[in-house]
Amino acid sequence: MNRKDTSYLTARPADIVTAADLLRAGELVAFPTETVYGLGGDARNDEAVAGIYTAKGRPSFNPLIAHVPSVEAAKRHVVWTDEADRLAQAFWPGPLTLVLPLKPDHGISPLVTAGLDTLAVRVPAHDTARALLAEFDGPVAAPSANPSGRISPTTAAHVRAGLDGRIAAVLDDGPCGVGLESTIVGLAGTPTLLRPGGLSADMVEACLGQSIGTYKQGDALSAPGQLLSHYAPESSVRLNVETPVGDEIVLGFGNVPCDLNLSAAGDLTEAAANLFSALHQLDGTGRPIAVSPIPEKGLGLAINDRLRRAAAPRGA
């Protein structure tokens, strides 16, 4: 792809207007959400969406999330359901993505859905993201703003390290608070957890008053973030390590000896917020990464999901 100058924007109102104008022109803009930084393009513009895939080096069979400013905006593109209404009332704006059937007149580029008849849609909670979406007044397709398969970005510096010269602008408003991508729930049939994330499955089930299904590796791709090898650093990653070997650098959790700790207090929320930033930092050392055991409960399910994908054989 042709290299372009990447502009650095802030959360000032004038810069948000500039970012929205770039999106209208079919350009790509990275922006913060409460989960991670997203790489945004007009979800109705085939060329803009194709540019997202090109900038990231992302497989075209991997669908994207459309970010919108409100429930009303989401309803323009998808068939709304009672379950969607209950979850949106409880958790939007926030780190929850809903996958719903497309309306006949949805207007979304087929490149966003990777040819599926459903759309992944979310209302983010981050003030700057919401201001940008309101100013743009349209759906913004936005996967994480990093080269495909690599560690997700939680700061503007992470974005620029991976995508500088490939996109029009980065809108910087500091580090992301949640640090894990959104939880994705499929509502095109039986409610199903398609990807664990920043909202625990227990909270989703409590809201719906029922157990939900779970996506199994090997099922057809139906949402972003389901590729086996994903969120991967350049260095190798070994999980559930209590005793490091060789030159391994240790990413700890809880009261353990380590080089960098996700949460010395054993707090899963703190660990989730620190995960991608810590992986970026350790990957910069060039040493293999060993990760302490993390409980498989609550946000630990999402943390371990990301770590297993980071540790998976490349190209899987």
C-alpha positions as CSV (number, residue, x, y, z in Angstrom):
1,M,0.0,0.0,0.0
2,N,1.0,3.6,-0.5
3,R,2.6,5.3,2.5
4,K,0.8,8.4,3.8
5,D,1.4,10.9,6.5
6,T,-0.4,9.9,9.7
7,S,-1.8,13.0,11.5
8,Y,-1.8,13.2,15.3
9,L,-5.1,14.5,16.7
10,T,-6.3,15.1,20.2
11,A,-9.7,15.0,21.9
12,R,-10.3,18.7,21.3
13,P,-13.7,19.4,19.6
14,A,-11.9,20.9,16.5
15,D,-9.8,17.7,16.1
16,I,-12.9,15.5,16.5
17,V,-14.5,17.4,13.6
18,T,-11.4,16.9,11.6
19,A,-11.5,13.2,12.3
20,A,-15.1,13.0,11.3
21,D,-14.4,14.8,8.1
22,L,-11.6,12.3,7.3
23,L,-14.0,9.4,7.8
24,R,-16.5,11.1,5.4
25,A,-13.8,11.3,2.9
26,G,-13.2,7.6,3.1
27,E,-10.0,7.8,5.1
28,L,-9.1,5.7,8.2
29,V,-8.9,7.1,11.7
30,A,-7.8,5.3,14.8
31,F,-9.7,6.4,17.9
32,P,-10.0,5.3,21.6
33,T,-12.8,3.3,23.1
34,E,-13.1,2.1,26.6
35,T,-11.8,-1.3,25.5
36,V,-9.0,-0.8,23.0
37,Y,-8.1,1.7,20.2
38,G,-10.2,1.0,17.1
39,L,-9.2,1.6,13.4
40,G,-12.3,3.3,12.0
41,G,-13.7,3.6,8.5
42,D,-17.1,4.4,7.1
43,A,-19.0,1.1,7.3
44,R,-21.1,2.0,4.2
45,N,-18.0,2.7,2.0
46,D,-16.6,-0.3,0.3
47,E,-13.2,1.4,-0.4
48,A,-12.9,2.6,3.2
49,V,-13.6,-0.9,4.6
50,A,-11.2,-2.5,2.1
51,G,-8.6,0.0,3.3
52,I,-9.1,-1.3,6.9
53,Y,-8.3,-4.8,5.8
54,T,-5.3,-3.6,3.8
55,A,-3.9,-1.4,6.6
56,K,-4.2,-4.3,9.1
57,G,-3.3,-7.1,6.8
58,R,-6.5,-8.7,8.0
59,P,-8.1,-11.8,6.4
60,S,-11.2,-10.8,4.5
61,F,-13.2,-13.7,6.0
62,N,-12.9,-12.1,9.5
63,P,-15.9,-9.7,10.0
64,L,-15.7,-6.3,11.6
65,I,-17.7,-4.5,14.3
66,A,-19.8,-1.5,13.4
67,H,-19.7,1.2,16.1
68,V,-22.7,3.5,16.4
69,P,-23.7,6.3,18.8
70,S,-27.0,4.9,20.0
71,V,-29.6,2.1,20.1
72,E,-31.6,4.1,17.5
73,A,-28.7,4.2,15.2
74,A,-28.2,0.4,15.6
75,K,-31.8,-0.2,14.6
76,R,-31.2,1.4,11.2
77,H,-29.1,-1.6,10.2
78,V,-30.2,-4.7,12.2
79,V,-33.4,-6.5,13.1
80,W,-33.9,-5.7,16.7
81,T,-35.0,-8.3,19.3
82,D,-36.3,-8.4,22.8
83,E,-33.0,-9.9,24.0
84,A,-31.1,-7.1,22.2
85,D,-33.3,-4.5,23.9
86,R,-32.7,-6.0,27.4
87,L,-28.9,-6.2,26.9
88,A,-28.7,-2.8,25.4
89,Q,-30.7,-1.2,28.2
90,A,-28.4,-2.9,30.7
91,F,-24.9,-2.6,29.1
92,W,-24.9,0.1,26.4
93,P,-22.9,2.2,26.1
94,G,-20.3,-0.3,27.1
95,P,-18.0,-3.2,26.2
96,L,-20.7,-5.4,24.7
97,T,-21.2,-6.2,21.0
98,L,-24.4,-7.8,19.7
99,V,-24.6,-9.8,16.5
100,L,-28.0,-9.5,14.9
101,P,-29.6,-10.2,11.5
102,L,-29.2,-7.4,8.9
103,K,-32.2,-5.4,7.8
104,P,-33.0,-5.6,4.1
105,D,-32.1,-1.9,3.6
106,H,-29.1,-2.0,6.0
107,G,-26.7,0.0,3.8
108,I,-23.6,-1.7,5.3
109,S,-20.8,-2.7,3.0
110,P,-20.6,-6.5,2.6
111,L,-16.9,-6.3,3.4
112,V,-17.9,-5.4,7.0
113,T,-19.9,-8.6,7.5
114,A,-17.5,-10.8,5.5
115,G,-20.5,-12.0,3.5
116,L,-22.6,-13.0,6.5
117,D,-26.2,-12.0,6.9
118,T,-25.6,-10.7,10.4
119,L,-23.9,-7.5,11.7
120,A,-21.8,-7.1,14.9
121,V,-22.8,-3.7,16.4
122,R,-21.8,-1.8,19.5
123,V,-22.3,1.5,21.3
124,P,-19.0,2.4,23.0
125,A,-18.9,4.2,26.3
126,H,-15.7,6.3,25.8
127,D,-16.6,10.0,25.6
128,T,-14.3,10.7,22.7
129,A,-15.5,7.7,20.7
130,R,-19.1,8.8,21.3
131,A,-18.3,12.4,20.3
132,L,-16.7,11.2,17.1
133,L,-19.6,8.9,16.2
134,A,-22.1,11.7,16.9
135,E,-20.2,14.1,14.7
136,F,-19.8,11.6,11.9
137,D,-23.4,10.5,12.2
138,G,-23.0,7.1,10.6
139,P,-21.8,3.5,11.3
140,V,-18.0,3.2,11.8
141,A,-16.4,-0.2,11.1
142,A,-13.6,-0.5,13.6
143,P,-11.5,-3.5,14.5
144,S,-8.6,-3.0,16.9
145,A,-6.0,-0.6,15.5
146,N,-3.1,-2.9,15.1
147,P,-1.6,-5.2,12.4
148,S,-3.8,-8.3,12.2
149,G,-3.0,-11.0,14.7
150,R,-0.8,-8.8,16.8
151,I,-1.3,-7.3,20.3
152,S,-4.3,-5.0,20.5
153,P,-3.4,-1.3,21.2
154,T,-4.5,0.4,24.4
155,T,-2.6,3.7,23.8
156,A,-2.1,5.9,20.7
157,A,1.6,5.1,20.9
158,H,0.8,1.4,20.3
159,V,-1.3,2.4,17.3
160,R,1.5,4.5,15.8
161,A,4.0,1.8,16.3
162,G,2.0,-0.6,14.2
163,L,0.1,1.5,11.7
164,D,2.0,4.8,11.2
165,G,2.1,5.7,7.6
166,R,-0.8,3.3,6.8
167,I,-3.7,5.4,8.1
168,A,-4.8,9.1,7.9
169,A,-4.9,9.9,11.6
170,V,-4.7,8.8,15.2
171,L,-7.1,10.5,17.7
172,D,-5.3,10.3,21.0
173,D,-7.2,10.5,24.4
174,G,-4.9,8.5,26.6
175,P,-4.9,4.9,27.6
176,C,-8.0,2.7,27.4
177,G,-9.7,1.8,30.7
178,V,-11.0,-1.7,30.1
179,G,-8.1,-3.0,28.1
180,L,-9.9,-6.0,26.7
181,E,-12.0,-6.1,23.6
182,S,-15.8,-6.2,23.9
183,T,-17.8,-9.3,24.8
184,I,-19.6,-10.5,21.7
185,V,-23.1,-12.1,22.0
186,G,-24.9,-13.6,19.0
187,L,-28.6,-13.0,18.9
188,A,-29.4,-14.3,15.4
189,G,-30.8,-17.5,17.1
190,T,-30.2,-18.9,20.5
191,P,-28.2,-16.3,22.5
192,T,-24.5,-17.4,22.2
193,L,-21.3,-16.1,23.6
194,L,-19.2,-15.7,20.5
195,R,-16.2,-14.0,22.2
196,P,-15.5,-13.4,25.9
197,G,-14.4,-9.9,26.7
198,G,-14.7,-6.8,28.9
199,L,-18.2,-7.8,30.2
200,S,-18.5,-11.2,31.9
201,A,-20.8,-13.9,30.5
202,D,-22.3,-14.2,34.0
203,M,-23.6,-10.6,33.7
204,V,-25.1,-11.3,30.3
205,E,-26.8,-14.5,31.6
206,A,-28.2,-12.7,34.6
207,C,-29.6,-10.0,32.4
208,L,-31.3,-12.4,30.0
209,G,-32.4,-14.8,32.8
210,Q,-31.0,-17.8,31.0
211,S,-27.8,-19.7,30.2
212,I,-26.3,-18.8,26.8
213,G,-24.4,-21.0,24.3
214,T,-20.7,-20.9,23.7
215,Y,-18.8,-20.7,20.4
216,K,-16.5,-23.6,19.9
217,Q,-13.2,-23.4,18.1
218,G,-13.7,-25.0,14.7
219,D,-17.2,-23.6,14.3
220,A,-17.7,-21.3,11.3
221,L,-16.5,-17.7,11.9
222,S,-19.4,-15.6,13.0
223,A,-17.8,-12.7,14.8
224,P,-14.5,-10.8,15.1
225,G,-11.7,-12.2,17.2
226,Q,-12.3,-15.9,16.7
227,L,-9.2,-16.8,14.7
228,L,-7.1,-19.3,16.7
229,S,-3.8,-17.4,16.4
230,H,-4.6,-13.8,17.3
231,Y,-3.4,-11.0,19.7
232,A,0.1,-12.4,19.2
233,P,3.4,-10.8,20.1
234,E,6.5,-11.5,18.0
235,S,8.0,-13.4,20.9
236,S,6.8,-16.9,21.9
237,V,4.3,-17.1,24.8
238,R,4.0,-20.0,27.3
239,L,1.1,-20.1,29.7
240,N,0.3,-21.3,33.2
241,V,4.0,-21.1,34.1
242,E,5.1,-21.5,37.7
243,T,8.8,-21.9,37.0
244,P,10.3,-20.1,34.1
245,V,13.0,-21.7,32.0
246,G,16.0,-20.4,30.0
247,D,15.7,-16.7,29.0
248,E,12.0,-16.4,29.6
249,I,10.6,-13.1,30.9
250,V,7.7,-13.6,33.4
251,L,4.3,-11.9,33.2
252,G,2.9,-12.4,36.6
253,F,-0.5,-12.4,38.3
254,G,-0.9,-12.2,42.1
255,N,1.8,-12.5,44.7
256,V,4.5,-14.2,42.5
257,P,8.1,-13.4,41.5
258,C,8.0,-11.9,38.0
259,D,9.4,-9.2,35.7
260,L,6.0,-7.4,35.2
261,N,2.8,-8.1,37.1
262,L,-0.7,-7.8,35.6
263,S,-2.1,-7.3,39.2
264,A,0.0,-8.0,42.3
265,A,-3.3,-8.0,44.2
266,G,-4.8,-10.7,42.0
267,D,-7.5,-8.3,40.7
268,L,-8.9,-9.6,37.4
269,T,-10.3,-6.2,36.4
270,E,-6.8,-4.6,36.9
271,A,-5.2,-7.5,35.0
272,A,-7.6,-7.1,32.1
273,A,-6.8,-3.4,31.8
274,N,-3.1,-4.1,31.9
275,L,-2.9,-7.1,29.6
276,F,-2.2,-5.7,26.2
277,S,0.1,-2.9,27.4
278,A,2.1,-5.5,29.4
279,L,2.4,-7.8,26.3
280,H,3.6,-4.8,24.2
281,Q,6.2,-4.0,26.9
282,L,7.5,-7.5,27.3
283,D,7.5,-8.2,23.5
284,G,9.9,-5.3,23.2
285,T,12.6,-7.2,25.1
286,G,12.8,-9.9,22.4
287,R,12.7,-12.6,25.1
288,P,10.2,-15.5,25.2
289,I,7.3,-14.7,27.5
290,A,6.1,-16.9,30.4
291,V,2.7,-16.1,31.9
292,S,1.6,-17.1,35.4
293,P,-1.6,-19.0,35.9
294,I,-4.8,-16.9,35.9
295,P,-8.1,-18.1,37.3
296,E,-10.7,-19.3,34.7
297,K,-13.5,-17.2,36.2
298,G,-15.2,-13.8,35.5
299,L,-12.8,-11.6,33.4
300,G,-10.2,-14.3,33.8
301,L,-12.1,-16.2,31.0
302,A,-11.5,-13.4,28.6
303,I,-7.9,-12.8,29.7
304,N,-7.1,-16.5,29.2
305,D,-8.9,-16.6,25.9
306,R,-6.6,-13.7,24.6
307,L,-3.5,-15.4,26.1
308,R,-4.3,-18.8,24.5
309,R,-4.6,-17.1,21.1
310,A,-1.4,-15.2,21.7
311,A,0.3,-18.5,22.5
312,A,-1.2,-20.4,19.6
313,P,1.1,-21.6,16.7
314,R,1.5,-18.8,14.1
315,G,-0.6,-19.3,11.0
316,A,-3.0,-21.6,12.9
